[in-house]
Amino acid sequence: MNNEALVELLIARSFLDIRIAAHDKKHDVCFALSDLFHNVPYQMKKAREGECDYSEIIKSLKSTAKQKNISKWLDNAINDIMEP
């Protein structure tokens, strides 16, 4: 396993552990955000291997955020990042 793959898996694992801890302690926002992003490293790997592209990852994030009622957070985060 190369370092890039290790880092991706560590990111995914950290979100999973945050998600578990947030759920146990009833930290709804932390749980929702970690739940939204914990699969992103795996999706990034697929994009790098040509199985999907990053626009599909963004689309998936937006769909999941809507389901989890955190679309406003994601929209604000995207807008903040995209503004110069």
Stockholm file with secondary structure:
# STOCKHOLM 1.0

chainA/1-84         MNNEALVELLIARSFLDIRIAAHDKKHDVCFALSDLFHNVPYQMKKAREGECDYSEIIKSLKSTAKQKNISKWLDNAINDIMEP
#=GR chainA/1-84 SS CCHHHHHHHHHHHHHHHHHHHHHHHTCHHHHHHHHHHTTHHHHHHHHHTTSSCHHHHHHHHHHHHHHTTCHHHHHHHHHHHHCC
#=GC SS_cons        CCHHHHHHHHHHHHHHHHHHHHHHHTCHHHHHHHHHHTTHHHHHHHHHTTSSCHHHHHHHHHHHHHHTTCHHHHHHHHHHHHCC
//
